[in-house]
């Protein structure tokens, strides 16, 4: 497992900067943490507010952002999808 983590760190370092699609789930939280550890301010989180996501989840994302040194970008515009209600 340690080898996989080191491989991920080397991969991220090679990218130089990343934007992580952050849902506040386990996977995106882990990736964001590792990316921030490796890249610092060159790792940002992108998240969205949508009527399809509970407000509680958006609040959890914002609380995590407030407790960290992460850069978090919010999108408040719903992407129009035909027949999606």
N, C-alpha and C positions, 0 to 999 in steps of 0.2 A: 504494500500500500504506500509506503514511504517513497518508493521509486516513482509511482504515479504522481504523487504530489510534487516531487522534484521536477518531473517532466512537465507538469502543468506550469510550474513557476518559470522554467526555462522558456516554454512556449510563449507565455505572457510577456516575459522580458524581451523576447525577440520581436513581438508586435510593437512595443514601444508605448502604446496607449490603447485603451479599450473603453467602450461604452457597454455596460452590462444591462440587459433588459431585466429589470429588478421587479419581482413579484412579491417579495418578502417570504417566499417559500424556501425550503431547505437548500435546494440546488442553487438558486440565484444568490442566496445569502452567502453560501460557501464560496461560490465563484467570485462574488464581489469582495469578500474579505481577503481572499488570496490575491486577487488583482490589486487591491489597495495596498496590501503588504509589499508586493513586488514593485508596483508602479507609482505608489503615492498619489499625488494630484493628477496623474495622467490616467487614472482609472475613475470613471464616473458611472453613476447609476442613472438609468432612464426608467421612468415609471409613468403610468397613465391613470387618469381618473375616467371611469366609464360607468354608465348605468348598469353594465353587466357585472361589475365588481362591487361587492359590499363596501360601504363607507368605512366599516371597521377595518378592512384590509388596507385601505389607503391610510388610515390613521396609524396603523402598525408600521407602515413604511416610513411615515413621517417621523414617528417616535424613534425608530432606529437611526434615521438620518440625524436627528437632533442629538443623539447620544454618541455620535461618531464624528470623525473628521472627513466624512465622505462628501463628495459633490453629488447632489441629486437634482435631476432635471425632471420636471413634471410636464406632462402633456394633458391639456384639458379639452382637447378637441376629439370628438368621436369620429372615427373613420367611417364614412358612409358605405354600408354593405347592403346591396339590393336584397330585399325580403327579410332583413334582420330587424327584429323589433324587440 
